[in-house]
């Protein structure tokens, strides 16, 4: 179980950036890209 828990943590860490990227793409549609990028 311990190894599975560690593996799940790595998956979450790898999934997080993808989620952030998706959020940025959605914000681009809302025009939030100007706030994200200087």
DABELMO-V770685 format. One record per residue. SS is DSSP state (hx for helix, st for strand, lp for the rest). PSI is psi in whole degrees, 0 to 359 (999 if undefined). Layout:
ss=SS psi=PSI
ss=SS psi=PSI
This chain:
ss=lp psi=322
ss=hx psi=315
ss=hx psi=321
ss=hx psi=321
ss=hx psi=317
ss=hx psi=318
ss=hx psi=319
ss=hx psi=323
ss=hx psi=317
ss=hx psi=320
ss=hx psi=318
ss=hx psi=318
ss=hx psi=322
ss=hx psi=330
ss=hx psi=331
ss=hx psi=309
ss=hx psi=324
ss=hx psi=318
ss=hx psi=318
ss=hx psi=319
ss=hx psi=318
ss=hx psi=320
ss=hx psi=320
ss=hx psi=319
ss=hx psi=319
ss=hx psi=323
ss=hx psi=331
ss=hx psi=321
ss=hx psi=328
ss=hx psi=356
ss=lp psi=14
ss=lp psi=354
ss=hx psi=329
ss=hx psi=325
ss=hx psi=325
ss=hx psi=311
ss=lp psi=135
ss=lp psi=999
